[in-house]
């Protein structure tokens, strides 16, 4: 039987149920299990999950700045929609610093982590497969459901169009009059490190030695500066460069354009996970369902991040097209560094960056 026919049967079944089936009888649903690994086996319906979460009353999150990929609006929308208080602890804490006990003895219910940190700590997370599980690419989720990417982006060049021409490649930044900055020390910050690795891409492969040489050449040309505020171009994730431009526009400053260099597309994603010892397990699972719903994914998109379900939502016509149109175009196959590649590159840069760049 073809997928098309199966789909037709499913539609007819839904239509028939809508016309003749009485409301769901809670007595026929499974007992509520706040620690279940999926919506159906733990709650039966989203309404029952929401009710269990409201009974808990609180969701504790950690490491979520309100200005980061629109998390402020995401948290507010979730709290208003489900009447659940959000306790946000240590909003500026980096992924690598997040611990199960959180801050001040408060245990977070959920985490937002870089993939390397999520993979390294998978045994601390509770398996839970969200309703949109099938839309998440296999290489961006743990098969058992302990972690799964929620959003991501590409390393980009943000630039002042009044002071320089639009750069198509990283190599074009090494020109008289251009000044280039990273958002942080590449031996200490993830975005700075990724800027070096993006500039090193050649033939779809990253090489920390090649990346170091690129920045050494920038320095020799007098084009490398330490402050993004003083630079004509900043290497950063596209969602952060776009947010930088939006903030500048709100303050009436000149336009800030963003481009992803051709054939040098470095991708990175942030993973969501539930604390295995979550004080509010139902609220934690409802949070994940919200983040991976069309509504939650479009809120990430509004914050200039690329939602992990973006391709599936585009096919189903549920993607916010206006928000998607604001993202820079991408030319070339995206490259995601494996954890061994990241570890090897970080070791190399720690050994050589300070010596050559200072």
N, C-alpha and C positions, 0 to 999 in steps of 0.2 A: 504494500500500500504506500503510495507516495506521501511525501510530507504535505503537499498541497491538499490532498484528500483528508489526511489526518487533521490538518488545520481547519478544514471545513466542518468536520465532525465536531471538533472542539468548539467552534463558533456556534453550531447548532445546539450543542449541549448547554452552552452558556445562555443562549437565547431562551431555550426551553426552561432552564432553571429560573431565569428571571421572571418568566410568566407564570410558572406553576408551583415552584418549590417554596415552601414556607420558610421563614427565617431560620438561620442556623440554630440548632438546639445544643446549648452548651453541654448538656448531659451526654451527648454523643461525641464530644471532643475529648482529647486526652487530658489527663490532669495537668495543671499548670506546673511546668518545671523551669524555673528561672535560669537554670544552668545548662539547659539543653543546647545541642550543637546546631539547631536549626529552628525556624519559625514553626513549621508544621508539627514536629514531634514535641516541642516544648510548650506551645501555646495554641496551635490550631489556626488562629487568625491574628491579624495585626491588632485588631481591637482588644483582644485578650492580653496581648503583649503590652499594649499601651496602658491597659488597666492595671496590670501587675507593676509596671514602671511607675505609674502615678501613686500607687500604694507605697512604693519605696520613697517617692517624693523628691529625691536628689540624684544628680549625676555629678561625679567629681572628675574633672579633666585636668590634664597637666601639660605644660609646654605649648599652650595655644595662644599666641598673641592675637588680639582682636584684629590687627591690621594684616595678618598673614593669610593670604588667599581667601579673604572674606570670612574668616572664622567668627568675627564679631557678629555679623548678620546671621550666620549659620547657627550660632549658639542662641541668639535671641529668638530666631524663628522656631527652633526646637522647643525652647522653654515656653514660648507662647502657645504653640500648637498643642503641646501635651501637658501643660501646666506642671512642669517639673523644674525645680530650681537647679541651676548649674553652678557648681562650686569650682571655680577656675583657680588652680594653685600653680605657682611658679610659671607664669606665662612665658617668660623668656628663657626657660631652661632648654638646653639643647638635647637632641635625641640621646646622645651618649651619656648624659647626666641623669636621665630619668630612671628612678629606682622604684621598686614596688612600694616602699613605704612613703614615697612622695615627699612632701615637705611638712615639717612640724607634726610628724606622726600620721598625717592624712594619706590614706591609700587611694590612688586614682582608680577609677573604674575602667578607663580606656586610655589608649596611647595613640599618638601620631608620631611615627618614627621613620627615619631613613631606612631603606631596605636592609643595609648591612647590619644595623642595630637590631632590626626586627628578626632577621635570620639568626643572629647570634643568641637571641633571648627567647626563641620560640617555645622553649619548655616552660616559660613563665606565663604563657597565654592560654586562654580557654578557647577551644575550637568552636567556631560558629560560622556557618555558611549563610551569608545574606541571601535574600530573595533574588537579587540580580547576579548571583554567583557565576552563572554560565556566560555572562557578558565580560567577565574579567579575563584577560589573556592568561594562559596557563603559566607563562614565565613570570607573572606578576602576582602570584598567589601560592601559598603553601597548600598542597593537596588536601591536608587534613583540616584546613580552615583556621589555623592559629594566627595567620596574618594575611593581609591582602592589600594591594595598592589601591588607594582611593583617588589619587590625583598625581599629576606630575607636570613636567615642562621640559624645555630645551634650553641649553646654554645659548645666550644671545649677545648681540652687541647693541647697547643703547647708546645713542649718539645725538649730538646737537647739530641739526641740519644747517644752522646758520654758520657754523664754524668748520664744517667738513662735509665732503660729499658722502653719499650713502655707500658704506663699504659692503662689497659682495663677499669678501673673504677676510680671514684674519690677516693674511699677508698685506692687504691693502691698508691696514692701520699703520704700517711702518712707512709713513710719509712725513715730510717736513710740515710742521704746524699742528700735527695731531698729538694729543696727549691721551694716554690710555691708563686705566686703573682697574684693579681687581677689587671686589667688595671686601676683601680681607686677606690675611696672610694664608697662603695655600697650604702651609704646614699646620695650620690651626683651625681653619674654617672650611666647611664642606663646599661652599660656593666658590671660594678662592681656589681651592684644589681643582674643582671641576672646570673653572675657567682655564687653568693651565692645561688640563687634559683635553679640553675641547680644541684649544689652539694647536694641540699636538696631532690631531687626527689626520691621517693620510691613508687613502685607500680603505677607509672603514676601520682602521686600526689606530689605537692610541699608544703613545710612547712617551713616558715622562722625560726621557733625555731630550727628545725632540721638542717637547713643551718647554723645558728649561732653556734650550737654545733660542727658541722664539722670544722669550722674555729677556734673555740676555741681549739679543739683537735690538729689542725695543729700548732697553736701557742704554745701549751704546749710541742709539740714534737720538737719545734725549727725549724719548716719547713716553717713558714709563714714569708715572707719578703715583704717589701713595694715597692721595685723597680723591675719592670719586667726585666730590663736589668741585674739584679743580679740573677735572678731565673733560675732554671733548667726547670721549667714548668710555663706556664702562662695560666690562664683561661680567654678566650675571645671568641668572635664570630669566627666561622671558617674562614670567609672571611678576618678577620683582622689578625688572626694567620697565614693564608696562605700568606697574603701580607707581614707579618713580615718575613716569611721564604724566600720569593722571594727577598726582599730587602737585606737580609743577603747573599743570594747566589750571587747577583750582586756585592757585596763588597768582595767576596771571603772568606766569613766566613763559619764556619761549617754548615752542614745541620740543618734545623729546621723542625721537623716533626709535623704533626697535626692529632689528632684523636678525634672522637666524642665518649664519653664513652658509653658503652653498656647499653641499657635499661635506659638511663638517658638523653634523647634527648629533650632539651629545644629549642623551635623554637621562632623566632621573625621576624617581617616583617616591612618594611617601606612603608608608603602609599604616593601616589601621589594625589595632589588636585590642582584645579584651583581657584585662587582668584576671588571671585564674583565681585570684583571691579578691575579686571585686566586691566591695561592700554593697553595691547596688547592681546585682547581676541582670535583672530585667531591664533596668534603665540603660545599662551598658549595651545590651542587645538591641534595644529600641533605637539608641543613638546610631548604631551601625546600619540598621535598616533605613534610618532617615538619611544618613550620608550617602548611601548607595541607591536611594530612590531617585527618580528623575528630578524631583524638586531639589534634593541635596546636591546632586551632581551639577545641576545648572547654577546653584549658588557658588560652587567652586569656580565654575566657568565665569561667573560674574566677577570673581576675584582674579581673573586672568590665568587661572590654572586650567590645565587640560584634564577633565574628568576621565577616569579610567574606563567608564562605560560610554565614552564619547562616540565611538564608531557605531555601537549598537543603537544608541539614541538617535543618531543621524539617520540610520536606516528606518527607524520607527517614527521619524518626524517628531520626536519629543525634545530635541535639542534646542536651546535658546540660540537661534540663528543670529540675532543681533549681537549677542555677547561673543559668539564664535567668530564673527566677522572682524572683531577687534584684534584677534591673535595674528602674529606674523606668519606669513606663508613659509612652508618648509620644502626645501629641494634637496633630495638625497635620502638615503636610508638611515633612520635613527640608530645610533649605537648606544648600548647600555653596558657599562663596565661591569664585569663580574666581580665578585668580592675578592677573589685572589688577585685580579688585576688591580683593584683599588689598593689592596694591602701592599702589593709590590711597589706601586707607584708612590704611595705615601712614604714608604721607607726610603725610596730613592730621593724624593724631594727633601725629606728631613735631613738627609746626609749632604745634599749639594745646594739647596736653594739659598741658604744664608751666605754661603761662601761666594756665590756668583752674583746674587742680587742684593744681599744685605738685609 
